[in-house]
Amino acid sequence: EAGVAQSPRYKIIEKRQSVAFWCNPISGHATLYWYQQILGQGPKLLIQFQNNGVVDDSQLPKDRFSAERLKGVDSTLKIQPAKLEDSAVYLCASSLAGLAGANTGELFFGEGSRLTVL
Amino acid sequence: AQSVTQPDIHITVSEGASLELRCNYSYGATPYLFWYVQSPGQGLQLLLKYFSGDTLVQGIKGFEAEFKRSQSSFNLRKPSVHWSDAAEYFCAVGRGGGGNKLTFGTGTQLKVEL
């Protein structure tokens, strides 16, 4: 079974430029997440989709970050304009739908997209 | 609000020695608990998870963790560490089920001395 795919793996841009990251979740996974991981910190949730609807975007800096999951499958995260503090690894994850119990809500992660803002 | 504390930022152990990584959580209901490992330049890989039943859970790569409700802890252990275990380890808590939202700790960086 294919895992979560992300691209690009690495991106270097200058501040005020824009960047976009793409994620394709595991087939059949209804929920898709974008996490931001700053060096030395744990992953922080930016946005959570259930199918093509947003469940939680309370931690997303909406003045510069946007995300979409138009057909309920793959997703794009955009940053415009980028700031120095946006340098981080952007992790995409997906999980199954279904009630708690045997479905532990485990998240499956991609390898991440490392962004460096100069 | 749910939260996870990993008190040890860095830990160094000798190869073959035992390992325990600490994790304390705060959660208002029955927690679903996870340990993930992250090697340099890689995503997060699930080591093990707990959601009910036996409080001692076994995971991959010889790791185990024990859930202690009275102490709000879910510490990760390994009897004998291998050099390839050097990585960063994250504890996480959630409610389980579809649409689960995991809150992660800040991680513990493990270094293994040969």
Interface residues (C-beta under 8 A of the other chain):
Chain A: V4 A30 T31 Y33 G40 Q41 G42 P43 K44 L45 Q48 Q50 V55 D56 L91 A93 S95 L96 A97 G98 L99 A100 G101 N103 T104 G105 E106 L107 F108 F109 G110 E111 G112 R114
Chain B: V4 Q6 Y32 F34 Y36 G41 Q42 G43 L44 Q45 L46 K49 F51 F90 G94 R95 G96 G97 G98 G99 N100 K101 L102 T103 F104 G105 T106 G107
